[in-house]
Amino acid sequence: MNRILKTGLITTGAWLLAVMPRMLGRPERMPGVYYAHRGLHRNGTDAPENTMPAFKLAVEAGYGIELDVQLTKDGQVVVVHDFDLKRACGIEKNVDDFTYEELCSMPVFGSREMIPLLTDVLKLVDGKVPLIIEIKYKGKADILCGRVDAILSQYKGRYCIESFHPQVLLWYRKNRPEICRGQLSMNYHRDGSRKAIWYYIPRHLLCNFLTAPDFIAYDCKAKRAVSKNICRLLFGCPSVAWTVKSREELEACRIYYDYFIFEGFLPKQAEKQNQRRTEAE
């Protein structure tokens, strides 16, 4: 065999093994197709992102919900995206610099709403719509994942977890293999600011052989990402698009993904508009 061809076959085989998701014992796929990003929110209103009113609106509209969780200083699991509070509260400190009680005195995005506890969000949703829960990893996976799981294990509704950090998926693979888990990723080199070699590993899903994800959640702008598409088309691993922000983006990425995390428009209304236009033609 030609030496170059042999090397190419070995490299391709190693790559396929590296990006392979879970193949056996996969949990049931998540229901629904559309998930409201941080709730059906609009910052600057009385329903900003990751707040109770935003989640209530998503439930009433029948959309699944994507939300973010992390720990406070006193170990409470709260629903908030950024590690720091600058964007949400205008405070130059991190979420885990404060106890939950202290956070309750800090309104978010100029509203009257506060950062909620995960337990309160789960009571509101009460299994009415499915949840995609992003675990914001900042070290100490045993503590973070253990506390999140202790809460979710009491919840009767449908949910899955996802994270950018493989350590979270490793914890779930070891401790809660029956829970649907997803690897978040993106093209880290799109803007040219991240050139370190280790960014190629998550970009190309090269930790999948360790974490064995059940789905891949990928930036909707990178719809032709090779490893993501190999996982979907060759290995039958569902793809989740984030974050779709218009009807045009939805249509552009629809054939490349199975689920869609959206904000800024209503996908069901967009589908109805497309149907009416098709019928008129």
N, C-alpha and C positions, 0 to 999 in steps of 0.2 A: 504493500500500500504506500502511496506517495506520502512522504514524511509530512508535508504541509497539510494534506488532506486528513491524515491521522491526527495531527495536532488540532485541526479544526473540529473534528468529530469529538475528541476528548473534551475540548473547551466547551462546545455546545452542550454535551451531555452533562458536564459539571454545572453549567449555568442553569439548565432545566431542573436539575436536582436541587439547586440552591433556591430557586424561586417556587418550587412546588408547595402548594398549600396543603391543608389537611385533605386527605383522600378517603380515609376510612372513618366511620363513626361520626360523620358530619351531623350537626343538629339541623332541625327543620329550618328552612329558609324563613326569613322575616316576612310578615304579611305587609300588604300595602306597597306602594311605589314611591310616594312623595312624603318627604320629612321636612317639616318647617325648621329652618336653621335657628336654633336658640329660641324656639317658639315663633308664633306668628307675630313678630315684633316690628316696631318702628321706633328707633331711638329718637328722643325729643318729644315723645308723646307719653301718654299714661300707660303704655305697654312696651317698655324698652326690652332689650334682649335679656334672655335668661331670667325673666321675672314671672311672678304668678299670673298677672293679667295676660302676658304673651302666651303662656302655656294654656290658659283657659280659652283664649281665642282659637288656638290650634285644635284643641279638643272639640270645641263647638263646630269647627269647620270640617272635622273628620280627618285631619292630617296627622301622620306620625310626627314625632318630635325628636329633634337632635338637641342634646344639651351637654354641658361641660361640668365636671366635678373636680374639686380639689379640697385640700384640708386647711382648716384654720389653725391658729396657734394652739388652741386647746383641743385639736383633733376632731372637730366637727366637720362633717362632709357638707360642703356648700356648693351651690350651683352658680358658677361664674367662669368666664372664659380666660381672661388675662391673668397672669401671675401677679402683676402689679395693678394698683388701683388708679393709675393716672387717667386712663381713658374713661373709666366708669364713674369715678368719684372725684377726680382732680386732685388726688393725693399721691405724693411721691413715695409710697411705701408699698409693700407686697401684701397680698391677702393673708399669708401666714405670719405676718407681723402682728395680727390682731386676733383676739378671741371673737367668737361668734357674737357675743353680747356687744362688743365694741363695734363690730360691723353693722349691727342693727341701728346704729346712730348715723349711718352714712348713706344718704339717698343716692341712687344711681341714675346717671344720665339726666340730671336735672328734674327727675320725677319725684313722686312721693314713695316710690318702691325701694325696697331694700334687697340685698342679696339673700335669696331663700335657702333654707336647708333642703337637702335632697329628700328627706322624709316628708316634708310638707308638699313638695312637688308630686311625689308618688301618691300621696293621699288625694291630691287634686285630680290627677290623671286616672287613677283607680282602674287601670286596665282598659280604659275606653279606646286608647290608641296605642300603637307600638312605640317603643323608645329606642333611640340610638344614643348610648351614653359614652361620651369621650372622657377618658380618665387622663387628667393632666399630670403627667409624671414629673416629679421634682426630686427624685431619690427616695430610698426606703420603700421599695415596692411592697414588702411584707406588711408594713403599717398601712400604707395608702390603700392597696388592693384589699387587704383584709377588712378594713373598716367599710369600704364601699360594698364589698360582698356581704358583709354582715347585715347591711340594710337591705340590699337587693334580694337576699335569700328569703326575706319575709314578704316580698312583693309578689303578687299573684298574676300580674299582667305580663305581656310579652316585652322582652327587651334583649338587647345585645350590647356588648361593650366594644370600644375601639380605642386605639391610642397610636400616636406617632412613635412612642418608645417601645422597642421590642421587649423590654423588661416587664412591662405590664402584661403582654401576651404570654410571655414565659410563665408568669405567675399563674395566670388562668389556665394555661395548658397543664401545669403541674397540679394545681389545687382544685380547679373547677372545670374540668375538660368538657363537661356537658353544656357549658354556656357558650353561645355563639360569640366568636371574637373576630375583630377586624383589624387589619393593618392599615393605618393612615399613611399616606405618602404624597409626594409631589415632585415636580422637577425643581430641585433645590438650586440648580444652576441657571434657571431661566433669566434672572436679572444680572448674572455674572458676579454676584457678590460672594458666593460661597464656592470656593475652589478647592477646599481641602478634600483629600481623597476619601475620607470617611463619609462624606455626603453622597458619594456614589452608591454606597451600600444600601441605605434606605431608599434612595431614588429608584434603584433597580430591584428592590425587594429581595435582596440577597440574604436576608435573615429568615426568610420563610421556612427554610428547612429546619430551623430551630423553633420558630414560634407557631408554625402550622396554622395560619389564619383560615377562617371560614369565609371571609370576604375581604376585598381590597377596596378601601375608600381613597379615591385619587382625585386630585385637582381636575375639575372639569375641562380646564384649558389644555390639559395634556392628554387629550382623549386617545391619541395614538401611541401612548407610552407602551413600549414593547413588552416589558415584563408583566405589566397589568393586563394587557391583551392576551398574552400567552396563558396567564392564570385563568382568564375567563374562557377563552376559546379552546384551549387544549385540555385544561384541567377542570373546567366546569365550575370555576370559583366566581361567585357573583361580584360585580363591580358597582360601587356606589360613587356617584359624581358629587363633588362638593366644590364650591358652593355656586349653584346655578342662580343667576341674578336677573334673568329676563326670559321671555318666551323665545327669543332668537337663540340664546345660549342653549335652552332646553332642546330645541329642534336640532341644533348643530351637533349635540353630543348624544342624542337619544339612542342611536344605534350602537354606541360604544359602551353603554352602561345599562344596568338593570334597575337601579334605584337612584333617586335624585334628592339631594338635600338642597333646598331652595330658600331664597328670601327676596323680598321686593316685588313679588308678583304672585298670582295664584295659578298654579299649573292646571287645575281642573277647569278654571275659566278659560285658560289659553287653549285647552283641548276642545272645549265647546266652540270657541271662536273659529278654530281651524276646521271643525266639522261643518259649521254653517257655511264657511267659505267654499269648502269642497263641494257641498251639496248645491250651492249656488252656481258653481262652475259646471 
